[in-house]
Each structure stands twice: as C-alpha cells, then as structure tokens.
Amino acid sequence: MDTIRELYYGNVHPFERDIKKDSESDRLAKLVLRHDAALKATMNENEQELFGKFKDAVTELNCLNECEGFINGFRLGVRLMVEALHTVE
C-alpha cells in the first residue's frame, strides 16, 4: 500500500525518467536541440513563431500519447495479475 499512498501524496511521478549521459536518448536529445537551433537561425520572426506553435502541438501530442501508453500498460499489468490470480485457484 505504500506505493498507492505515495502516489496519492504526489511523490510518485511515473511520467518522469532520467536520461543517462551518453545514452541513445541523450544523443538524440542533443541532436534535436542542435537541429532546432540551426533551423531557427535560418528563420525570420514569423517563421519562428509558427515553428514554436508547431513544436508546442507536437509536445502536447507526445504527452497525450505517453499518457495513453501508461494507461494501456497499467491495464495490461492488471489483466496479467487477474489471470495470475485465477491460475492459482
């Protein structure tokens, strides 16, 4: 029950994860930042504003997809537990 209590009090953040230095995620994040800066350097103010809106929409979509993935994973875990409990009987 400690995990449920910790989740209730906001101490569990399943959506957060650390990116290890020199990992593939770290390398790709740096690549995205580098390309973002290079692209912005070629844009005027209006294009930068539009690109910012595009990035905000992509970020929002990614957040929704991560939430759906979390929910689906949780549901799968519960189904596995239910099956395991029925197998024991």
N, C-alpha and C positions, 0 to 999 in steps of 0.2 A: 504493500500500500504506500510505501514511501514515494514511489515514482508518481503516483496519482496526486499525492499531496504536494509534491514539488512542482508538478505541472500546474496545479490549482494556484499556487503562490507565485507562479511566473518564473520559476527557477529552472525549468526545462525548456530549451529552445530547439526543437527538432529540426528547424529550418536552417540553423546556423551550423557552419562547418569551417574548420580551419583549412587553409591552403598551405600545404607543406612547401617549403622553399625548394626550388629546383624540380618540383613535380611537374607533370604534364599540365595540370591545371594552372600552376604558377606561370609556366612558359606561355600558355595560351592567353592568360590574362594580360601578361606583359605585351604580347603581340597585338592584342586588341587595343590596348592603350596606345601603343606606338602607331598603329594604323589610324586610330581616331585622331591623334594629334597631327599626323601627316595630312589626313583628309581635311581637317579643319583649317589648316594653313592654306589650303587652296580655295577656300570658300569665302564668299562675301557675307555680310551680316545677315541678310535674309536667308541665305542657304544654310548658315549655321543655326539659325533659329528653327528652320524646318527640320534639319538633321537632329537637333535636340529633341523636337517633338517626336520624331521617328524613334529615337533611342528610348525615350520615355515610354512609348507604346510597346516597344519590344520588351522592355524591362517589366512592364505590367503583365504582358502575355507570359513571360517566363515565370513570374511569380504565381500566376494562376495555374500554369502547368505543373509547377513544383508542388503546389497545394493539392492538386488533383492526384499527382503521383504519390504524395504522402498518404492521402485518404485511401487510395487504391491499395497501397502497400499495407496499411493498417487493416483494411478489410480482409485482405488475403491472410494476414497473420492470424486474425480472429477465426477465419474459416479453418485454417490449419489446426488451431487449438481445439476448435469444436470437433473436428474429425479425430484428433488425437484422443480427446476425452471419450468419444463414442467407441473408439477402438479398444480402449482399456476395459470397458464394461463387459 
